[in-house]
Amino acid sequence: MIEVNTKWIAEQRFEGISSSGHRLPLDADKKTAGSPMELVLLGLCGCTASDVVTILGKKREPLTSLEVRAEAERAVHPPAVYTEIRLTYRVGGNVSPKAVEDAVRLSEEKYCSVAAMLRKTAKISYSIEYVDA
């Protein structure tokens, strides 16, 4: 079981504490830290990036860098869930484009649990950019 705790600090500032003992600031006003909804997108980027790194590692692809960027639209009325998310994967290394495409597709369709949850309300699309190693 995963358990987290959030403590109110002041105004709209909070401190999240994970069961693994890590602390993370949150700020619903986005003045001093990321907002809870920004952290959801960070979770998506981290989840899919981890999958892609793992899959490419198993394929022995020479990945040298990976950056995943998310841009999202939210519903107008509460609850203002994400309705559209666009992911951009920036991949470095002398990697096979087919291997990268397969890894991203597998992450998005099969392995990334954050994407699976967000797909309940949001259309998720992605693109892949290759950068010089």
Residue pairs with C-beta under 8 A, 6 or more apart in sequence:
2 19
3 19
4 16
4 17
4 18
4 19
5 16
5 17
6 14
6 15
6 16
6 17
6 26
7 14
7 15
7 17
8 14
9 15
11 29
12 27
12 28
12 29
12 31
13 25
13 26
13 27
13 29
13 32
13 33
14 25
14 26
14 27
14 28
15 23
15 24
15 25
15 26
16 23
16 24
16 25
16 26
17 23
17 24
18 24
24 33
24 39
25 32
25 33
25 34
26 33
26 34
26 35
26 36
26 39
27 33
27 34
27 35
28 35
28 36
29 35
30 38
34 42
37 74
37 80
37 82
40 82
40 114
40 118
41 70
41 72
41 82
41 85
43 114
44 70
44 85
44 87
44 112
44 114
44 115
44 118
45 68
45 69
45 70
45 87
46 114
47 107
47 112
47 113
47 114
47 115
48 68
48 87
48 104
48 107
48 108
48 112
48 114
48 115
49 66
49 68
51 103
51 106
51 107
51 111
51 112
52 66
52 68
52 89
52 100
52 103
52 104
52 107
53 63
53 66
55 102
55 103
55 106
55 107
56 63
56 95
56 99
56 100
56 103
57 63
59 96
59 99
59 103
61 93
61 95
61 96
61 99
61 100
62 93
62 94
62 95
62 133
63 91
63 92
63 93
63 95
64 92
64 93
64 133
65 90
65 91
65 92
65 93
65 131
65 133
66 89
66 90
66 91
66 92
67 89
67 90
68 87
68 88
68 89
68 90
69 87
69 88
69 90
70 85
70 86
70 87
70 88
71 85
71 86
71 88
72 82
72 84
72 85
72 86
72 122
73 82
73 83
73 84
73 85
74 80
74 81
74 82
74 83
75 81
75 82
75 83
75 121
81 121
81 122
82 118
82 121
82 122
83 121
83 122
83 123
84 122
84 123
84 125
85 118
85 122
85 123
85 124
85 125
86 124
86 125
86 126
86 127
87 108
87 124
87 125
87 126
87 127
88 126
88 127
88 128
88 129
89 100
89 104
89 126
89 127
89 128
89 129
90 129
90 130
90 131
91 100
91 128
91 129
91 130
91 131
92 130
92 131
92 132
92 133
93 133
94 133
95 130
97 128
97 130
100 128
100 130
101 128
104 126
104 128
107 115
108 115
108 124
108 126
115 124
118 124
